[in-house]
Structure formats: C-alpha cells, structure tokens
Amino acid sequence: MKVDDLVDPKKLKIALGKTEEASKTRTAMFDEMFSNKGIRREVLAHLDKLDDFKPLKSAWTRYAWRKAVEYERNQEKAAIAAARRGAQ
C-alpha cells in the first residue's frame, strides 16, 4: 500500500462511500498505519493539512483508542494470569 493511495481524496472518497468496503478499507489502512511509523507519520502529516478529511481523522482517533483499550485489557489479563500462577 502506497502513501499516495492512502491520501488520494478521490480513491478514499470512493472507498469510504461504500459501507462494507469502507469498513474493510479503513481497517486495512489503519492497520497499515498502526504497524508502520513512517507511513503513519506521513499520512497524518498530510491529513492535517486537509480540512475535508475530518471524518477520517475522527475514525483514526477511534481506531487508535480501540487499540489502546485492547492493549490495556490484554495487560490486565496477563497480570491476573500471573497473579493466579503466583498464588498456586
């Protein structure tokens, strides 16, 4: 996936306009951004310059928070499991 594909308004509007495809497209794009710092920085820097990408920025924020909550839950589960192993 190229950075130009992520920030091209025409491609994103077409993809984001279709409900089921939009979800898959956003998730794939955000997974790529989340796992690759270089792409994430470049895309977010580009999006900050554009006013018409506010819904995408909002979706990215929700995605990032969801990942953070998921990470916290996994940490809590690991701590509980470690405490149980230690109590036995």
Phi and psi restraints in degrees (value plus and minus 20) as a CYANA .aco file:
   2 LYS   PHI    -113.4   -73.4
   2 LYS   PSI     133.0   173.0
   3 VAL   PHI     -81.0   -41.0
   3 VAL   PSI     -58.1   -18.1
   4 ASP   PHI     -80.5   -40.5
   4 ASP   PSI     -54.4   -14.4
   5 ASP   PHI     -86.7   -46.7
   5 ASP   PSI     -52.5   -12.5
   6 LEU   PHI     -95.8   -55.8
   6 LEU   PSI     -50.1   -10.1
   7 VAL   PHI    -130.3   -90.3
   7 VAL   PSI     -17.8    22.2
   8 ASP   PHI     -93.0   -53.0
   8 ASP   PSI      94.1   134.1
   9 PRO   PHI     -76.9   -36.9
   9 PRO   PSI     -60.1   -20.1
  10 LYS   PHI     -84.6   -44.6
  10 LYS   PSI     -66.9   -26.9
  11 LYS   PHI     -84.6   -44.6
  11 LYS   PSI     -62.2   -22.2
  12 LEU   PHI     -89.4   -49.4
  12 LEU   PSI     -60.2   -20.2
  13 LYS   PHI     -83.8   -43.8
  13 LYS   PSI     -59.4   -19.4
  14 ILE   PHI     -85.3   -45.3
  14 ILE   PSI     -67.7   -27.7
  15 ALA   PHI     -88.1   -48.1
  15 ALA   PSI     -61.9   -21.9
  16 LEU   PHI     -96.4   -56.4
  16 LEU   PSI     -35.4     4.6
  17 GLY   PHI     -95.4   -55.4
  17 GLY   PSI     -40.6    -0.6
  18 LYS   PHI    -118.7   -78.7
  18 LYS   PSI     102.1   142.1
  19 THR   PHI     -77.0   -37.0
  19 THR   PSI     -78.4   -38.4
  20 GLU   PHI     -88.4   -48.4
  20 GLU   PSI     -63.9   -23.9
  21 GLU   PHI     -85.5   -45.5
  21 GLU   PSI     -55.6   -15.6
  22 ALA   PHI     -81.1   -41.1
  22 ALA   PSI     -63.4   -23.4
  23 SER   PHI     -82.3   -42.3
  23 SER   PSI     -66.8   -26.8
  24 LYS   PHI     -85.3   -45.3
  24 LYS   PSI     -61.5   -21.5
  25 THR   PHI     -84.5   -44.5
  25 THR   PSI     -67.6   -27.6
  26 ARG   PHI     -81.4   -41.4
  26 ARG   PSI     -66.0   -26.0
  27 THR   PHI     -82.0   -42.0
  27 THR   PSI     -65.2   -25.2
  28 ALA   PHI     -83.2   -43.2
  28 ALA   PSI     -63.8   -23.8
  29 MET   PHI     -84.6   -44.6
  29 MET   PSI     -65.5   -25.5
  30 PHE   PHI     -88.4   -48.4
  30 PHE   PSI     -56.5   -16.5
  31 ASP   PHI     -81.0   -41.0
  31 ASP   PSI     -62.0   -22.0
  32 GLU   PHI     -83.9   -43.9
  32 GLU   PSI     -64.7   -24.7
  33 MET   PHI     -86.2   -46.2
  33 MET   PSI     -60.7   -20.7
  34 PHE   PHI     -86.2   -46.2
  34 PHE   PSI     -55.4   -15.4
  35 SER   PHI    -109.5   -69.5
  35 SER   PSI     -31.8     8.2
  36 ASN   PHI    -147.6  -107.6
  36 ASN   PSI      84.7   124.7
  37 LYS   PHI     -80.8   -40.8
  37 LYS   PSI     -59.1   -19.1
  38 GLY   PHI     -81.5   -41.5
  38 GLY   PSI     -67.5   -27.5
  39 ILE   PHI     -85.0   -45.0
  39 ILE   PSI     -63.3   -23.3
  40 ARG   PHI     -79.2   -39.2
  40 ARG   PSI     -68.0   -28.0
  41 ARG   PHI     -81.3   -41.3
  41 ARG   PSI     -65.0   -25.0
  42 GLU   PHI     -85.5   -45.5
  42 GLU   PSI     -64.3   -24.3
  43 VAL   PHI     -86.5   -46.5
  43 VAL   PSI     -67.8   -27.8
  44 LEU   PHI     -85.1   -45.1
  44 LEU   PSI     -56.0   -16.0
  45 ALA   PHI     -84.5   -44.5
  45 ALA   PSI     -60.3   -20.3
  46 HIS   PHI     -87.9   -47.9
  46 HIS   PSI     -62.5   -22.5
  47 LEU   PHI     -86.8   -46.8
  47 LEU   PSI     -50.9   -10.9
  48 ASP   PHI     -82.2   -42.2
  48 ASP   PSI     -45.6    -5.6
  49 LYS   PHI    -101.2   -61.2
  49 LYS   PSI     -33.1     6.9
  50 LEU   PHI    -129.5   -89.5
  50 LEU   PSI     113.9   153.9
  51 ASP   PHI    -102.8   -62.8
  51 ASP   PSI     -48.5    -8.5
  52 ASP   PHI    -101.2   -61.2
  52 ASP   PSI     -12.4    27.6
  53 PHE   PHI    -128.5   -88.5
  53 PHE   PSI      -1.1    38.9
  54 LYS   PHI     -78.8   -38.8
  54 LYS   PSI     -61.7   -21.7
  55 PRO   PHI     -81.4   -41.4
  55 PRO   PSI     -56.4   -16.4
  56 LEU   PHI     -88.9   -48.9
  56 LEU   PSI     -59.8   -19.8
  57 LYS   PHI     -81.5   -41.5
  57 LYS   PSI     -61.8   -21.8
  58 SER   PHI     -83.1   -43.1
  58 SER   PSI     -63.1   -23.1
  59 ALA   PHI     -83.5   -43.5
  59 ALA   PSI     -59.8   -19.8
  60 TRP   PHI     -83.0   -43.0
  60 TRP   PSI     -62.2   -22.2
  61 THR   PHI     -81.5   -41.5
  61 THR   PSI     -64.8   -24.8
  62 ARG   PHI     -81.9   -41.9
  62 ARG   PSI     -61.9   -21.9
  63 TYR   PHI     -81.5   -41.5
  63 TYR   PSI     -66.9   -26.9
  64 ALA   PHI     -83.3   -43.3
  64 ALA   PSI     -61.0   -21.0
  65 TRP   PHI     -84.8   -44.8
  65 TRP   PSI     -60.6   -20.6
  66 ARG   PHI     -81.4   -41.4
  66 ARG   PSI     -61.1   -21.1
  67 LYS   PHI     -84.4   -44.4
  67 LYS   PSI     -59.9   -19.9
  68 ALA   PHI     -85.1   -45.1
  68 ALA   PSI     -63.5   -23.5
  69 VAL   PHI     -84.7   -44.7
  69 VAL   PSI     -61.3   -21.3
  70 GLU   PHI     -80.7   -40.7
  70 GLU   PSI     -63.0   -23.0
  71 TYR   PHI     -82.2   -42.2
  71 TYR   PSI     -65.1   -25.1
  72 GLU   PHI     -79.7   -39.7
  72 GLU   PSI     -65.1   -25.1
  73 ARG   PHI     -82.0   -42.0
  73 ARG   PSI     -61.6   -21.6
  74 ASN   PHI     -84.5   -44.5
  74 ASN   PSI     -58.2   -18.2
  75 GLN   PHI     -85.0   -45.0
  75 GLN   PSI     -62.3   -22.3
  76 GLU   PHI     -83.6   -43.6
  76 GLU   PSI     -63.2   -23.2
  77 LYS   PHI     -81.3   -41.3
  77 LYS   PSI     -62.2   -22.2
  78 ALA   PHI     -85.1   -45.1
  78 ALA   PSI     -59.7   -19.7
  79 ALA   PHI     -86.2   -46.2
  79 ALA   PSI     -61.4   -21.4
  80 ILE   PHI     -84.1   -44.1
  80 ILE   PSI     -64.0   -24.0
  81 ALA   PHI     -83.0   -43.0
  81 ALA   PSI     -60.7   -20.7
  82 ALA   PHI     -86.1   -46.1
  82 ALA   PSI     -58.7   -18.7
  83 ALA   PHI     -85.9   -45.9
  83 ALA   PSI     -59.0   -19.0
  84 ARG   PHI     -84.9   -44.9
  84 ARG   PSI     -62.2   -22.2
  85 ARG   PHI     -84.5   -44.5
  85 ARG   PSI     -57.1   -17.1
  86 GLY   PHI     -92.0   -52.0
  86 GLY   PSI     -48.7    -8.7
  87 ALA   PHI     -97.5   -57.5
  87 ALA   PSI     -40.5    -0.5
